Amino acid sequence: MSSPTLTFDPITAIGYIGQTVLFELVWDGDPEPIWRFKHIVGVVVPVQGVNEVGYFLTLPVIGEADFPDEIYFDSIHTIRAVRDRHAPAKVLGCLPLPHLFQGQAKEGECSHA
């Protein structure tokens, strides 16, 4: 897996506030990316000596959360704004599905996340 290549300036990052996006997240040492749909509700920009890496404040698309999660800019490999309600299904149809289903339980087994 290649390392993240996106960089965000404050104007670009702030432009995502209020949008629903699909993130592809990668970390050094992890062989597989993680895909997440999130609503972006805020941005924390990098400030030298305070926080070196900026991040998005996000809420889940499905379900509820008491507080926003942080998605750090340096873990984002891909970000795509979801502009229509059918976009998630279109995107998921293009993902490598065998990788998404690798660890599922076989018949008669239980699996807990």
Buried (B, 14 or more C-beta within 10 A) or exposed (E): EEEBEEEBEEEEBBBBEEBBBBBBBBBEEEEEBEBBBBBBBBBBBBEEEEEEEBBBBBBEBEEEEEEBBBBBBBBBBBBBEBEEEEBBEEBEEEEEEEEEEEEEEEEEEEEEE
